[in-house]
Amino acid sequence: MTKNHALVFGASGVAGWGVVEQLLENYPVKDTFLTTTAIVNRPLTFEESRWPGPSPDKPELDLVSGIDLTEGSPEDFAAVLKSKVKGIAEITHVYYYAYKPDEPEKEVSTNVRMLERVIFALKKLSPNLKFIVFPSGSKAYGAVLVPGGYFKAPYDETMVLPEEENKKIFYWEFQKLLARESKDESWTWCDIRPDAVIGFVPNGSQYNLTAHWANYLSAYALLEGKGSQVPFPGTPAVYKSKYNEASSTMIGRISIWASLNPQKSSEQTFNIADQAKGESMQERWPALCSYFGLEGVPPSESRGALLPGAYVKAHRHELQKKGIKGTEVFKAEFLDHYGFIFDFDRQFSLQKARGAGFADEVDPNQSWFTAFDRFKAAGMLS
């Protein structure tokens, strides 16, 4: 058995959760990792996490709560990590999936300082470190930042925004920081880049579209009845625009693959999605609605209907009476406008990852259904 020890920051977020899950599922092969340490801020028990249960055939899991990456000096943070993480000196692979939203003018500096604390601690405490993975996203291609997008799809990793746009997002600062800190060191890094992330979270997370729509469609089926028609909450242009989503499972897999293949991935960025083919909500929405016994239909010409978050909020008392607790979604107000923002094709090219040797694909519909199943098993949906 190898002695690889994985450390996952942001482990209860939608992407970080998938990294831990795939480590515990022995991806890519059994005995690749001996131990996985999952770092979270808010309290979380193993039972609440819904990760695969312990087994002699799986890596040992150590779940560490109460680690706030925004608190204290780098020296203070290193002391906290040393006191709470067993085997900190044996850490070999780090998956940095932590993120803190902030006011636009502060978000870059806030997140850079968090990563600086982590790197300072690892360089001081983890002499066996080999690799750090972090995720970026479609903002790197101008999505959200630039109305209508900046580049013509499909997006590939050679596309770089002008400096005035780059400085609004922290991905580039992460790359520069990691390149600087890893120089002349025995470890290296890479950037994994998904667009919409699909997956389960145990205790709420930022911008989780899966949980947002799960809350809405579950409530709609309960209150309006099975078989009801549900118009897509958006515009016809968004309904037909092409994109490709990435499940937390797929993000976990390519993160682990990249960390184990530094000769191919060192200081690289890789787009990732469940499949290379771009699809639209015209294909996806009916499938998602069918899971809840509903009929998904195109957007309504009338804007009178409540948007998903507003609908759930308006019927909160009725849902509580029926024992539905739902899943907490932070920044849900942004997700209510998802169907009105992305009125342009934004599918990713996966040629770089495929050329480097990562070829895994999964059915995107099944990724959504698996996440819905997990929310139901956790008692969050009807």
N, C-alpha and C positions, 0 to 999 in steps of 0.2 A: 504494500500500500504506500502511496505517496504521502508526503507530509504537508501537502498544500493546505493552507488555512485561509479561507475567504472571509473578508470583512465587508459588510454591506451597509452603507449609510443610506438613510431614507428608506428603510426596509418595509415600512408599512404604507408607502405610497404605491400608486398603481404599477409603476415600472419596477421599483425596487422590490415589491412583493413578488413579482415574477422572477426576478433574479434569484431570490432565496428559494422559491419553489423549484426552479430548475436545478439549482445546486443540490437540493434535497432529493430530487428525482434522479440524481446521478448522471446528469448531462455533462459531457457527451458519453462517458462510460463509467461504470462502477469503479470506485476507488480513486477517482481523479482528485477528490478532496477528502481530507480526513475530518476537517472541522469547518463549520460555517458560523460566524458571529453576525447576528442581525442587530443593527443599531437603530433605535427609534427614540423620539423625543417624548411624545405623549404615552401614558401608561398603556401597556398592552400585554395580555397573557398569551401563552401558547395556544390555549383553547380558543381564544378570540381570533387569533391570527388565521386559523383554518389552513395552515401549512400541513404538508404530509406528516403523519405521525412518526415518532422515533422508531428506528429499526437498526439491528446490528449491521444491516447491509447498506445503510445510508450514513452520510456524514453526521457527526454529532452537531447539534444546534445549541448555540448559546444566545438567548434573547436578552438584550440589554436595553432597558428603558431609561428615560430621564437624561439623555445626552442632548444638550442644547448647544448647537454649533455656533450660536450667536453670542454666547456668554463668555466673558473673561478674555484675558490676554492669551496669546498662543501658549505661553508657559503654563498658565492655569488650565487651559484645555488639555494639554498633554498630561498634566497631573491627574485630571479627571479620567482620561482614557486609560491611563496606566492602572488606576485603582479599580476600574470597573470591567475592563476587558481581559478575560483570562487568556493567557498565551499571546499577549500583544507582541512579544518579541518574535513569535513564529509566523506572524501574518505574512502571506506571500502575494495575495491578490486582493485588490480593493476595488469595490464597485460603488462609485460615488453617485448616488441617486437622490441626494438631498436637494431641496429647493425651498427658498423662502420668498414669497411675493412681497413687494414693498411698493412705495410710491415710485412712479416711473423714474424720477431723477435719482432715486436711491437704490433701486433694485440691483443694478450692476455692482455697485460697491458693496452692498450687503452680502451678496452671494459670493463675490470674490474673497471677502474677508473670511467667510465660512470655510472656503476651500483652503485658504492660506493657513488657518488653524490646523486643519486636518493634515496638510502636507508637513507642517512644522513638527507635529506630533509623530507622524510616521517616520520621518527622517531621524528623529531622536530615539524612537522606541522600537522600530521594526527593521532591523538590519537585513532581514531576509526578503524584503519587499521586491517583487518582480514586475508588477504591472498595476496601473490604475485605469479604470474605465469610467467615463462620464457621458451622460446623454445631452445632446442638443435638441434641435427641433426645426420645424418648418419656418420659424421666424428667420432662420439663417438664409432663406430664399425670399424673404420679404412678405410671407404670409402674415396677416394681421397688421404688420407695420406699414405696408404699402397697399392702398386700396386697389383691388384688381390684381395684386401680385406684382412682382418686379421682373421675373424671368418667364419665358415661355416653357411650359411643361413638355416633356418630363424633366424634372429637376435632377441634376447630377452634381457631384461633389466638387466639380471645377468651378461652379457658379459662386461668386463672392460679391456681396453687396458693396456699394460705395461706403467709404469710411463714416459718413454722417449717419448712415443707417446702422452700420456695425456697432457703433458706440452705444446704441440703445439696448443691446442685448449682451449677455455676459459670456456667451460661448467663446468668442474670440479672446476675451481676457483669460478665460480658463486655459485655452490652448497656449497662449503666451506664457502664462504662469507655470504650467506643467512642463513646457519645453525648457524654460529657464531653470526650474528646480531639478529636473531630471538630468541636466547636462553633467556629464562625468560621473553619473550615478549608475548603479547596476539595475535600475528599473526604468520602465518606459510607460507610455500611455496611449490611449486612443479615444475617439469621439464616436459614439453611436447615435445616429440621427433618424428618429421616427417622426411621423406626422401625428395623426390622431391615435392615441393609445387606448387600447381596449383591454379591460381587465377588472378584476375584483379588488376591493380594498376592505379591510376589516373594521376600520374606525373613521372613515371619511378621508377625503384627500382633495387636493386642488384640481379644479378644471376636469373632473372625471365625467366625461360624456356618457360612459357606460352606466354609471350609477344614476346620473341625471335622468336619462331616458328610461331606465329601469323603474325608477320611482314613478315617473309619469305614466308609463304604459300599464304598470301593475295597478295603479290607482284608477286609471281610465277603465280598465276591464272590470274592476270591482264596482265602480259607481255607474258606469254607462251600460255595462252588460257585455258578455262575450258576443262576438260577431259584429260589434259596432265598428263603423268606419272611423279611422283616425287620419285626418289629413296631415301630411308632412308639415311640421312647424317651420315654414320658411318660404322661400320664393321658388318659382319654376326654374330659374337659372341655377340656383344652388342645388336643387333636386337633380338636375341633369349634369352638373359639373363632375369631372372625374377626379378621383383621389385614390389613395390606398392606405388602409389603416394597419397598425402594428399591434398585435396582442402582447400582453405582458410576457406570455410564454416565449414568443419569438424574440422579444427584446432580451429576455434572460438568456436565451440560447446564443445569440450572436455576441452578447457581452462576454459570456464564458469562452466561446470560441476565440474571440479576439484576444482575450487575456492569455490564452494558452498557445497562441501562434504569433508571438511578437515579431518574428521574421517577416510576417506578412502585414501586420497591423500597426507596428510601431509608428506613432505620431501621425496616424491616418484618421480620416473620417469615413464612415460607412453609412449610407442610407440603409434603412431596414423597413420592411413591411411584411405582412403575412403572405402576400403573393405579388409577383411582378406586374400582373395585369391590373390596370387602373379600372375601377368601377365607380358607379354613382349611387346616390341615395335612391334613385329610381329602381335600382336593383336591390339595395340593402333594406330600405324602409319597410316594404311589404313583408320581408322575412322576419325582421325584428318584431313587427306587430303580430305576426302569426304565432310567435312563441307564447304570447299572452292571450291567444284566442281572438285577436282583433284583425280587422282588415285594413292594412295600410294603403292609403290612396294618395294621389298627388296633392300638392298644396291647394288650399281653397283660395278662390279669388277674393273672398271676404277676409279682412284682418280682424274680425270681431272676436274670434276664438282666443281663449287664454293660452299663453305660451306655457310650455311644460312646467317650469318652476312656479309660475303664477297659479297654474291650475292646482298643483299639489298644495300650495299655500292656502288657496281659497277653500279647499276641502279638507284642511288639516284636522278639524274637529271630527268630521265624519270618519276619516281614516283612523283616528285614534280610538274612536268608539268600536271600530271593527278590529282593533288590535294590530294595526299595521304601523310599524315604527319607521320604516324606510331607512335609507342610508344617507348619512350626512354628506353633503356636497358643498365644499367651499368654492366661492366665486360662481355660484349657480346663475347669478344674474348675467354673467358673460355668456354662459352656455345657452341661455334662453335666446340669444341672438346668433347662435351658431348657424342656423338655417338662413340667415340674412346677410352673412359676411362673405362666405366663400363661394362667390358666384363666378369662379374661374377655375379652369383645370389646374390641378396642382399635384398630379401623381408623380411619384419618385421613380427614378431609374435605379435598378438594383444591379446594374452590370458590374460595378466595381466590386461589390461583395461576392457576386457570382464568380468573377474572374479570380478573386483571391481564394476561392474554395468553399465559401459558405453558400449552400444551395437549399437549405431547409425552406419548405413552404407548408402552410396550413390553410384550410378553408376559413375565410374571414367570418362567414355566418356562424360556423361552429365555435369560433373564438368568442363571439357575442353570446351564444347560447351557453357556453361553459361558464362565462362570467355570471350570467343570469342564474344559472343553476347554483352557483356558489352563494350569491346573495340570498337565494331562497333557502338554501341549507343553513345559512346563518340566521334565519328568521327575520330578514329585513324586508322581504317581499311576500305578497299573498300567493 
